[in-house]
Amino acid sequence: MKYIRTDSDNPHFIHLVQMLDDELAERDGAEHGFSAQFNGINTIKHVIVAYDGEKPVACGAIKMLQPDAMEVKRMFTLPAYRGKGIAAQLLSQLEIWAKELGFDKCLLETGKRQPEAIRLYHKSGYNIIPNYGQYAGVDNSVCFEKVF
């Protein structure tokens, strides 16, 4: 598996995010519109795409949320590649990048209807925190933090 640093102009990233959005729309139903408004990708400078050979199979991104914190965004793995540790490795690569950029922690939000994501973040050392920013008071959201 290769993990390539890029940005949100990468066509493989754009395609994977389209598949992510389709999956989230199916899982979240009518509630999808709320979170979708915060998940634009047109200006993300720090993206990683995972490749199996030449095939893009997973993605994730970080963007500055606070002066000391990056927010993990747009994590997705193709269904056939889930359960193989790819997302955990990709998340680790994003954290390394955040540290290289001088950040002290990563924050993220995921939906309660994404138990696989919740398990990944727990296993990766993230702790549940009160919902932040636009997610405060949103019942379907779970927010996490990992301090380096």
ABEGO torsion letter per residue (X at the ends): XBBBBBBAABAAAAAAAAAAAAAAAAAAEAAAAAAAAAABAAABABBBBBBBEABBABBBBBBBABAABBBBBGBBBBAAABGAGAAAAAAAAAAAAAAAAGBABBBBBBBAABAAAAAAAAAAGBBBBBBBEAABGBAABBBBBBBX
